[in-house]
């Protein structure tokens, strides 16, 4: 898998550690909350990894923008930045949540 794409600051701290994993999800099992605007809590980062298919990651902050992710891609999601997923077609993904020790 390639290195995660980092598009928003703050950057993922080098000493951040995984404290939770969810998924894998597909079009039948993805929680609907992930397709609506939401944000990670303060001090928590996420790494979304696409295992197969593709998804579009949408930034819902003032900067806006999208990032098309395909199998093997990953994206870093910083704390408190609003975002959601735009799902079209088949995919499989998982999400890791990280925080400082």
C-alpha positions, -999 to 999 in steps of 0.1 A, spaced: 0 0 0 13 35 -8 19 62 18 -13 79 29 -22 112 11 -20 141 35 -40 171 23 -49 191 54 -29 202 85 -22 195 112 0 167 101 -1 133 116 23 133 145 51 107 140 44 92 175 6 88 169 -5 53 176 -35 33 164 -61 29 191 -90 16 171 -98 0 137 -131 -3 120 -141 -22 89 -136 -36 65 -167 -21 50 -183 -24 16 -213 -8 -1 -237 -30 20 -220 -25 54 -206 10 54 -223 30 82 -245 57 66 -230 83 90 -198 82 69 -217 94 39 -228 126 57 -207 154 70 -189 144 102 -155 151 119 -131 134 142 -128 145 178 -100 167 190 -67 148 192 -78 120 169 -65 114 134 -78 88 109 -63 69 81 -89 56 55 -75 28 34 -92 16 2 -87 -21 -3 -106 -25 -35 -127 -5 -58 -129 33 -53 -144 61 -32 -144 98 -33 -133 116 -1 -150 150 2 -137 178 24 -166 198 39 -146 227 53 -141 262 38 -113 249 15 -135 222 2 -123 198 -25 -124 161 -32 -99 133 -35 -106 102 -56 -92 71 -39 -87 37 -56 -75 3 -43 -42 7 -25 -47 44 -17 -51 59 18 -58 94 31 -50 110 64 -79 127 81 -69 153 108 -89 161 139 -121 183 137 -120 188 99 -155 181 84 -157 155 57 -177 127 42 -175 99 16 -192 99 -18 -198 63 -27 -205 50 -62 -200 14 -71 -182 -14 -53 -155 -9 -28 -139 -22 3 -122 0 29 -111 2 65 -103 31 89 -77 33 116 -80 59 144 -48 73 159 -39 95 189 -8 105 208 3 80 235 
